[in-house]
Amino acid sequence: MQLTDNHALITGGTAGIGLACARLLAREGAVVTITGRDADRGAAAAASIDGPVRFLRADLADAESVQELVHRAGVVDILVNNAAAFPAALTVDQRRDAFERTFATNVAGTYFLAAGLVPGMVTRGHGSIINVTTMVASKGVPGAGVYAASKAAVESLTRTWAAEFGAAGVRVNSVAPGPTRTEGVQAEWGETNEELGRALPLGRTAEPDEIAQAVLFLASPRASFITGSVLHADGGGSAV
Ligand SMILES: NC(=O)c1ccc[n+]([C@@H]2O[C@H](COP(=O)([O-])OP(=O)(O)OC[C@H]3O[C@@H](n4cnc5c(N)ncnc54)[C@H](OP(=O)(O)O)[C@@H]3O)[C@@H](O)[C@H]2O)c1
């Protein structure tokens, strides 16, 4: 049990990588809060996790909803910024509303949630923030422009926050997953995700639990001297 007595909040913890993180952190002793927009999905996800877990409905693209989440969250020792929009569109085809929703969710939502929860971490003198970004934040992939740019912004925030909060004992890191088999990405990217997986040195897509293991490591005391970093959990994709 690496996370006993820790309260973890995982945005987008009702499906895919976020749900895998919630299961793993709960198994390691954390008291877990998962968030998402769909209350039925949230209730079903919470019921599928062993251990103390609750679901809070929140839409990261909505500023008021983010502030409400900050107020309802209570003590948070571990924040996993995982919820995201990942539209697939070539630059010439990108719709403006999808562009704005992506930056509202992935950048503004992540930013103001962290800004609202960090003061508590600073007061308590400890905390760990893990931003789930993407391999394509540092690679050119056709059709991933808006999504990749939003996650590159989050990797920049990771470095800024490490510098701002390190002295108070709060660590901030990113996990940059490669293509991972989830229903959400399958619905948006279809077979392209499996094609990206086949092009990796490891030659396949990841299972959500393989990404969650990287998140757990950064959340745990085993990563006590690691802050401001990007852990590439991408089957070698960023190495080639
Ligand atoms: N799967 C991949 O290949 C891959 C690769 C690299 C990086 N990633 C990153 O990994 C993270 C998780 O991806 P995934 O594939 O696990 O996605 P997923 O299966 O579609 O799950 C997304 C989760 O986020 C929630 N969510 C989506 N939009 C939200 C919003 N506006 N406000 C609040 N919650 C929201 C969803 O719940 P509701 O729909 O009910 O709100 C769900 O719980 C994302 O940050 C993604 O960019 C994924």
The ligand as an SDF file (V2000), in Angstrom:
LIG
                    3D

 48 52  0  0  0  0  0  0  0  0999 V2000
   -6.2280    6.6510  -25.4510 N   0  0  0  0  0  0  0  0  0  0  0  0
   -5.1230    7.1160  -26.0520 C   0  0  0  0  0  0  0  0  0  0  0  0
   -4.6670    6.6050  -27.0870 O   0  0  0  0  0  0  0  0  0  0  0  0
   -4.3890    8.2770  -25.4520 C   0  0  0  0  0  0  0  0  0  0  0  0
   -3.0890    8.5560  -25.9110 C   0  0  0  0  0  0  0  0  0  0  0  0
   -2.4030    9.6230  -25.3710 C   0  0  0  0  0  0  0  0  0  0  0  0
   -2.9840   10.3910  -24.3760 C   0  0  0  0  0  0  0  0  0  0  0  0
   -4.2360   10.1120  -23.9490 N   0  0  0  0  0  0  0  0  0  0  0  0
   -4.8060   10.9700  -22.9130 C   0  0  0  0  0  0  0  0  0  0  0  0
   -5.2830   10.1570  -21.8640 O   0  0  0  0  0  0  0  0  0  0  0  0
   -6.4040   10.7920  -21.2370 C   0  0  0  0  0  0  0  0  0  0  0  0
   -7.5680    9.8340  -21.1690 C   0  0  0  0  0  0  0  0  0  0  0  0
   -7.8850    9.3740  -22.4720 O   0  0  0  0  0  0  0  0  0  0  0  0
   -8.8250    8.0950  -22.6800 P   0  0  0  0  0  0  0  0  0  0  0  0
   -8.4650    7.5030  -23.9840 O   0  0  0  0  0  0  0  0  0  0  0  0
   -8.8040    7.2510  -21.4540 O   0  0  0  0  0  0  0  0  0  0  0  0
  -10.2530    8.8170  -22.8340 O   0  0  0  0  0  0  0  0  0  0  0  0
  -11.7430    8.2230  -22.6390 P   0  0  0  0  0  0  0  0  0  0  0  0
  -11.7270    6.7460  -22.5700 O   0  0  0  0  0  0  0  0  0  0  0  0
  -12.5850    8.8950  -23.6790 O   0  0  0  0  0  0  0  0  0  0  0  0
  -12.1430    8.8110  -21.2150 O   0  0  0  0  0  0  0  0  0  0  0  0
  -12.2240   10.1910  -21.0600 C   0  0  0  0  0  0  0  0  0  0  0  0
  -12.6980   10.5150  -19.6660 C   0  0  0  0  0  0  0  0  0  0  0  0
  -12.7340   11.9470  -19.5220 O   0  0  0  0  0  0  0  0  0  0  0  0
  -14.0530   12.3700  -19.2480 C   0  0  0  0  0  0  0  0  0  0  0  0
  -14.2510   13.6540  -19.9180 N   0  0  0  0  0  0  0  0  0  0  0  0
  -14.1680   13.9240  -21.2340 C   0  0  0  0  0  0  0  0  0  0  0  0
  -14.4090   15.2280  -21.4570 N   0  0  0  0  0  0  0  0  0  0  0  0
  -14.6420   15.7950  -20.2490 C   0  0  0  0  0  0  0  0  0  0  0  0
  -14.9600   17.1050  -19.8140 C   0  0  0  0  0  0  0  0  0  0  0  0
  -15.1250   18.1180  -20.6750 N   0  0  0  0  0  0  0  0  0  0  0  0
  -15.1170   17.3230  -18.4980 N   0  0  0  0  0  0  0  0  0  0  0  0
  -14.9870   16.3160  -17.6260 C   0  0  0  0  0  0  0  0  0  0  0  0
  -14.7060   15.0500  -17.9600 N   0  0  0  0  0  0  0  0  0  0  0  0
  -14.5380   14.7890  -19.2710 C   0  0  0  0  0  0  0  0  0  0  0  0
  -14.9550   11.2380  -19.7490 C   0  0  0  0  0  0  0  0  0  0  0  0
  -16.1920   11.1640  -19.0630 O   0  0  0  0  0  0  0  0  0  0  0  0
  -17.5170   11.9000  -19.6420 P   0  0  0  0  0  0  0  0  0  0  0  0
  -17.5210   11.6780  -21.1250 O   0  0  0  0  0  0  0  0  0  0  0  0
  -18.6690   11.2640  -18.9270 O   0  0  0  0  0  0  0  0  0  0  0  0
  -17.3490   13.3290  -19.2800 O   0  0  0  0  0  0  0  0  0  0  0  0
  -14.0930   10.0310  -19.3850 C   0  0  0  0  0  0  0  0  0  0  0  0
  -14.2060    9.7430  -17.9980 O   0  0  0  0  0  0  0  0  0  0  0  0
   -6.6720   12.0610  -22.0480 C   0  0  0  0  0  0  0  0  0  0  0  0
   -6.0190   13.1440  -21.4310 O   0  0  0  0  0  0  0  0  0  0  0  0
   -6.0190   11.7610  -23.3700 C   0  0  0  0  0  0  0  0  0  0  0  0
   -5.6310   12.9370  -24.0490 O   0  0  0  0  0  0  0  0  0  0  0  0
   -4.9610    9.0790  -24.4530 C   0  0  0  0  0  0  0  0  0  0  0  0
  1  2  1  0
  2  3  2  0
  2  4  1  0
  4  5  1  0
  4 48  2  0
  5  6  2  0
  6  7  1  0
  7  8  2  0
  8  9  1  0
  8 48  1  0
  9 10  1  0
  9 46  1  0
 10 11  1  0
 11 12  1  0
 11 44  1  0
 12 13  1  0
 13 14  1  0
 14 15  2  0
 14 16  1  0
 14 17  1  0
 17 18  1  0
 18 19  2  0
 18 20  1  0
 18 21  1  0
 21 22  1  0
 22 23  1  0
 23 24  1  0
 23 42  1  0
 24 25  1  0
 25 26  1  0
 25 36  1  0
 26 27  1  0
 26 35  1  0
 27 28  2  0
 28 29  1  0
 29 30  1  0
 29 35  2  0
 30 31  1  0
 30 32  2  0
 32 33  1  0
 33 34  2  0
 34 35  1  0
 36 37  1  0
 36 42  1  0
 37 38  1  0
 38 39  2  0
 38 40  1  0
 38 41  1  0
 42 43  1  0
 44 45  1  0
 44 46  1  0
 46 47  1  0
M  CHG  2   8   1  16  -1
M  END
$$$$
